[in-house]
Amino acid sequence: MNPKTAIEQRIRAETDSLLALSHRIHAHPELAFEEVRASAWVAAALSDAGFDVEHGCYDLPTSVRATVGSGPVHVAICAEYDALPDIGHACGHNVIAAAAVGAGLGLARLADDLGLTVTVLGTPAEEGGGGKVLMLERGAFDGMDAAMMVHPAAVEMAAMPGSAVAQVDVAYRGKPAHAGAYPQLGINAADAMTVAQVSIGLLRQQTTAGDRIHGVVTEAGSAANVIPDTSRGRWIVRTESLDELAALKERVTRCFEAGAVATGCELSLSPVAPDYADLRPDPALLTLYRANAEALGRVFPDLPRGVVGAATDMGNVSHAIPSIHPMLGLDCAPAVNHQPEFTAACVTPAADRAVLDGAVAMAWTAADLALNMR
């Protein structure tokens, strides 16, 4: 039997279990570094299929490393499973995890014949924690020839335009006072945050089209008659490359410093996670994946002009080894990632098809890579 036929048959035979895994993760969203159930479910599915599984490796309790085969070409298939606050799996990581498990199952019995070593990596905390960056730094991708994953989106994309990203927690400390009787004795931390936001708004006029600066204020006082002594927020800076990111971060930092200088508050800036690198898909690997996805009936429309990338810690992996991060269209527009409507879209028949097609396309791509590297 043709290896690709055998791979697809194996994955299709696991349809019920793979879709059950996707729906179970979706129904029990867990935040970054808290994916206790999801990581355990992924580990169990791979262990039952004969993988050598480590759960909680690289000093990350919710990471997974599951390996099968001993061929000379070593491929990593990445699973994500963290959710977003309040809106759950609005980025479809349940689909990513199930597709990664499916690709692993499809390759397991043929890995040695194909000359493959297959490692499914459960990577926690993509939504802000940088799990892949930490795992990369701790050796998870050492010796790998390639890494891949798939990600749901509103439309199909062979290559997501992924930005470089820095995330920072901002805090101002001032001095409380009665806002009516003794306002002159207070140091207003909410004002400091306002000054910083105005400065950032003005800075946006002098940034490039691919730059993004956005954030939320999470605390700015609790009583209208008390000068706020504390304000806090979380901010994200995006650019097209790591080189540009460093320069823009410095300019944004000066905006936050302006708030402190203007009000007399103390400023604290704390990185939320390691910086995410821009995504650099490997052209040869991407060509293989696209041909396989199209063989399954996936269609890649032309992207509209002006599309700016999201960000992923897979970008850091792509700077280290050949990698791809294609997007699986769920045909759910106008719903897009990080909206509640997209959460609902990630357990539809289109999402279920994406799980299976993503699994098959990745497994076929790994098989093609092994053949090309002989």
CORTATA-V176282 format. One record per backbone hydrogen bond with DSSP energy under -1.0 kcal/mol. NH is the residue of the N-H (numbers start at 1). CO is the residue of the C=O. Records with the same first field share a line. If there is no record, write none. Layout:
# CORTATA-V176282
NH->CO / CO
This chain:
# CORTATA-V176282
6->2
7->3
8->4
9->5
10->6
11->7
12->8
13->9
14->11
15->12
18->14
19->15
20->16
21->17
22->18
23->19
24->20
25->21
26->22
27->23
34->31
36->34
39->35
40->36
41->37
42->38
43->39
44->40
45->41
46->42
47->43
48->44
50->47
51->46
52->67
54->65
56->63
60->57
63->60
64->122
65->54
66->120
67->52
68->118
71->116
73->115
75->117
76->146
77->119
78->148
79->121
83->30
84->88
87->85
88->84
90->88
96->92
97->93
98->94
99->95
100->96
101->97
102->98
103->99
104->100
105->101
106->102
107->103
108->104
111->107
114->110
116->111
117->73
118->68
119->75
120->66
121->77
122->64
123->79
128->126
130->125
131->125
134->130
135->131
136->132
137->133
138->134
139->136
140->135
142->139
144->141
145->74
146->74
147->322
148->76
151->326
153->328
157->327
162->160
163->310
164->239
165->276
166->237
168->235
169->270
170->233
171->268
172->231
173->266
174->229
175->187
179->225
182->178
185->182
186->183
187->175
189->228
192->188
193->189
194->190
195->191
196->192
197->193
198->194
199->195
200->196
201->197
202->198
203->199
204->200
205->202
206->203
207->204
211->208
212->238
214->236
216->234
218->232
219->232
226->223
227->177
231->172
232->219
233->170
234->216
235->168
236->214
237->166
238->212
239->164
245->241
246->242
248->244
249->245
250->246
251->247
252->248
253->249
254->250
255->251
256->252
257->253
258->254
259->255
260->256
261->257
262->258
263->259
264->260
266->173
268->171
270->169
272->167
276->165
279->162
282->323
286->282
287->283
288->284
289->285
290->286
291->287
292->288
293->289
294->290
295->291
297->294
298->293
307->304
315->312
318->314
320->317
321->317
324->147
327->157
328->151
330->153
331->154
335->332
338->90
343->339
344->340
345->341
346->342
347->344
348->345
352->348
353->349
354->350
355->351
356->352
357->353
358->354
359->355
360->356
361->357
362->358
363->359
364->360
365->361
366->362
367->363
368->364
369->365
370->366
371->367
372->368
373->369
374->371
